[in-house]
């Protein structure tokens, strides 16, 4: 079974490979589906499972580390606001503004994920706790609430790979 940090990095790679968002004309339904995965699944796992475990751990630089986590959470709010605005602008018929913002949205999301991989996730291996051991199960619960088929579609995993990653130890 993969650990939670590995799963998040796989998801980051899937998001990075979602470059189709900027390589073709904007399709509101496709964007809404993609962003619902990012917000309701990926960010939920980070903010409700991963980050609380990391913030509770007594790193030597806990104060600075927790400030980095707060910055990452603020990025989530910025990304959410931009996505909501893009959807609203599309509904208002302002396609040119949406087309202008799609590359910005993609770049912000990919850069944000890269900073998580640099600033936060490498520390996951240092944490030894019951929460770390149950974190994949907790993440799977969020994924199941979102919908496994929607998750598989959003991440471009196949069902066999999904089952391998989330298999019981």
N, C-alpha and C positions, 0 to 999 in steps of 0.2 A: 504494500500500500504506500502511496506517495504521502509525504507529510504536507502540512498546510502551505508552507512557503513554496514548495515545489508546485503545488496545484495553482497557487496564485501566479507563479512565474509562467506556467503553461497558459493560463488565461491571459496574461500580459502578451505572450507571443501570439495568441489567437487574435487579440485586439490589434496588435501591430500588423498582423496579416489582413486585417479588415480594411486595407487601403482602398478597396473597391468603393468605399464611401466617398473618396475624393476623386476617384478615377472615372466616374460616370455621372451622368446627370442625377441630381438629387431626386430620390424617391422617398416621399414622406413615410409611407408604410414600412419600408425597409429600415429607414433611420429610426423610427419609433420602436420597432422590434429590437434593433441592435441596442438602442439606448436603454430600453426597459431591462435588457440583460445586464448592462453595465451598472445601472442604478439599483435594480431590485435584487440582483444576485451578487455580482462581483463586489460592489461597494459595500453591500450588506455584510458579506463574509468578512471583508477587511475591518469594517467599523464595529461589528457586533461580536466577532470571534477573534481575529488576529490582533488588532490593535489593543484591546483591553488586556490580553495576555502579556503583550510586550510592554505596555505601560506599567503593569503591576510588578514586573521583574526589576530587581535592584541592580541595574547596570551601574558601573562606576560613574558614568556621566548621565545619570537618569534625568536630571533636570533638562539638560540640553537635548537629550534623546526625546523626551516627552514634548519638548517644543517643536522638534521635527515632526513628530506624529500630529501635533495640532496644525502645523503648516499643511501637511498632507490632507487632513480633514478639511481644511479651508479650501484646498484645491478641489476637493470633491464638490463643495458647494459652488465654486466658480464654474466647474464643468457642468454641473446640473443646471445652473442658471443659463448658461449659454445654450445648452440643449433645449431647455424649455422655451427660450426665446426663439430659437430656430424653428421649432414646431409651431409656435404662435405666429411668427412671421410668414411661414408657409400657409397657414390657415387664412391669413390676411391677404394672401396673394402677392407677397413681396419676395418672389422667387430670386430676384437678383441679389438681395441682401443675404438670403439663405445660401446661395451659391458662393457668395463672397466669404461667408463664415464657416462653411464646411471644412476647408483646409485648416483653418485656425482651430476648430474643434478637434480634428484628428491630431494635429500637432500637439495641442495641449494635453490630450489624453495620453499619447505615446510618451511625451516627455515626462509627464506626471508618473506614469508607470515605471519609467526608467529611474526616476529619483527614488521610488519605493524600493526598487531592486538594489540601488546603491546605498541608500541611507538606512533602510529598515530591515529588509528581509535577511541580509547576511547574519543578523544577530539571532535569528530564530534557533539555530543549532545550540546556542549557549543556554537556552532556557530548558530547564528540566522541571516539569510540573505535571500534575494530573490534568490540568487544562490543555496542555500541549497534546497529551495523549488522546484526549477526547475532541480535539479541535476539528479533525477531519469529519467525525460523526456530526458535530455541530454545523459544519459547513454543508455537509450533505443534506441536513435537515432544511437549510435555507434553499438549497438547490431544488430539493423536492417540492418545497412550497412554491418556488418560481415555476417549476415544471421541468422534468428531466429532458423531455423531448425538445423543449425550447432552449434549454442549456446546451444540449448536444448540437442543435442547429446553430446557435450563436458562436460556439467555440470551434465548430467544424470537427469535433471529435466524432468517432463512430461509436456505436453502442458497446462494442467489445473493448475499446480503449477506455471508455468511461467506466465500465465494470472493472477493468484491471486497476485503474487508478484508485477507485473507491472500494476495492474488495476488502473484506475483513481480514485482519492479520491472521 
